[in-house]
Amino acid sequence: MTRLVLVRHAEPEEEVRGRCYGTLDVGLSLQGMQHARQLAEALGSFAYEAVYTSPRTRSVETARPVAAARGLTPVVEADLREIDFGRLEGRTYDEIERSEPELFRAWMETPTRVRFPAGESYDDLAARVVPALEEIRACHPCAAVVTHGGVVRAGLAAWLRMPGEAIFRLDQSYCGVTIVDWLEDTPIVRLVNARVSGGAPAPFMTD
């Protein structure tokens, strides 16, 4: 059996709330830093032997305490980055709705079918994310992967054979933990988006 422990990064800096950010590089808020430390404690029962992270600062800062708890250094994997929103990066949703109403409407109605101007589409994201996750799985009996909501959703959609338009039915909270095991080549989703609070793991978060 092999296992991936997938984690969405902790809360980012306040300045990006209400803005579109994928490639935009921001760090964690003070609360996010605290929750990243609690996350490391909550994952203490899992026998991960490697920690991989997206190159974005918010992901790296979440991964550091998780790796440090095992005496590890996070491995940065570029393909684990969030979707590139192109020219929409850093803009508020209100600004985008006013300036590009047709694009905004398509994004809200059929988000996985939109290719963002000078950016990516959901298919682009999935095409780089799924092979990267599979490669990590092939290298370790158990690895922790700290990344982004879109990345976790894309992986789950592939393993569960879900249509792209259904991915937003999978909630992804900050520091949400998702666990997938493989019995030979068959993925078994054990846990989705378990939330860490107060530094203690939920009762079902055991190895």
HUFEN-V483017 format. One record per residue. N is the residue number from 1. RES is the residue in three letters. D_FIRST is the distance of its C-alpha to the first C-alpha in whole Angstrom. Layout:
n res d_first
N RES D_FIRST
N RES D_FIRST
This chain:
n res d_first
1 MET 0
2 THR 4
3 ARG 7
4 LEU 10
5 VAL 13
6 LEU 16
7 VAL 20
8 ARG 23
9 HIS 26
10 ALA 28
11 GLU 32
12 PRO 34
13 GLU 37
14 GLU 40
15 GLU 42
16 VAL 39
17 ARG 39
18 GLY 41
19 ARG 40
20 CYS 38
21 TYR 36
22 GLY 33
23 THR 34
24 LEU 36
25 ASP 35
26 VAL 36
27 GLY 35
28 LEU 34
29 SER 36
30 LEU 37
31 GLN 35
32 GLY 32
33 MET 32
34 GLN 32
35 HIS 29
36 ALA 27
37 ARG 28
38 GLN 27
39 LEU 24
40 ALA 23
41 GLU 24
42 ALA 22
43 LEU 19
44 GLY 19
45 SER 17
46 PHE 14
47 ALA 13
48 TYR 13
49 GLU 14
50 ALA 16
51 VAL 18
52 TYR 19
53 THR 22
54 SER 25
55 PRO 28
56 ARG 30
57 THR 31
58 ARG 30
59 SER 27
60 VAL 27
61 GLU 29
62 THR 26
63 ALA 24
64 ARG 26
65 PRO 26
66 VAL 22
67 ALA 22
68 ALA 25
69 ALA 23
70 ARG 21
71 GLY 24
72 LEU 22
73 THR 24
74 PRO 23
75 VAL 22
76 VAL 24
77 GLU 23
78 ALA 26
79 ASP 24
80 LEU 23
81 ARG 26
82 GLU 28
83 ILE 30
84 ASP 33
85 PHE 36
86 GLY 39
87 ARG 42
88 LEU 41
89 GLU 39
90 GLY 41
91 ARG 43
92 THR 44
93 TYR 43
94 ASP 46
95 GLU 48
96 ILE 45
97 GLU 47
98 ARG 50
99 SER 50
100 GLU 48
101 PRO 48
102 GLU 47
103 LEU 44
104 PHE 43
105 ARG 43
106 ALA 41
107 TRP 38
108 MET 39
109 GLU 39
110 THR 36
111 PRO 34
112 THR 32
113 ARG 35
114 VAL 37
115 ARG 37
116 PHE 38
117 PRO 41
118 ALA 40
119 GLY 37
120 GLU 34
121 SER 33
122 TYR 29
123 ASP 29
124 ASP 29
125 LEU 27
126 ALA 24
127 ALA 25
128 ARG 24
129 VAL 21
130 VAL 19
131 PRO 19
132 ALA 19
133 LEU 16
134 GLU 14
135 GLU 15
136 ILE 14
137 ARG 10
138 ALA 11
139 CYS 12
140 HIS 10
141 PRO 7
142 CYS 9
143 ALA 12
144 ALA 15
145 VAL 17
146 VAL 21
147 THR 23
148 HIS 25
149 GLY 25
150 GLY 25
151 VAL 22
152 VAL 20
153 ARG 22
154 ALA 22
155 GLY 18
156 LEU 18
157 ALA 20
158 ALA 19
159 TRP 15
160 LEU 18
161 ARG 20
162 MET 23
163 PRO 26
164 GLY 27
165 GLU 30
166 ALA 28
167 ILE 26
168 PHE 28
169 ARG 27
170 LEU 24
171 ASP 26
172 GLN 25
173 SER 27
174 TYR 27
175 CYS 25
176 GLY 23
177 VAL 19
178 THR 16
179 ILE 13
180 VAL 10
181 ASP 7
182 TRP 5
183 LEU 5
184 GLU 6
185 ASP 9
186 THR 10
187 PRO 10
188 ILE 10
189 VAL 13
190 ARG 13
191 LEU 16
192 VAL 19
193 ASN 21
194 ALA 21
195 ARG 24
196 VAL 25
197 SER 29
198 GLY 31
199 GLY 28
200 ALA 26
201 PRO 23
202 ALA 23
203 PRO 22
204 PHE 19
205 MET 18
206 THR 16
207 ASP 12
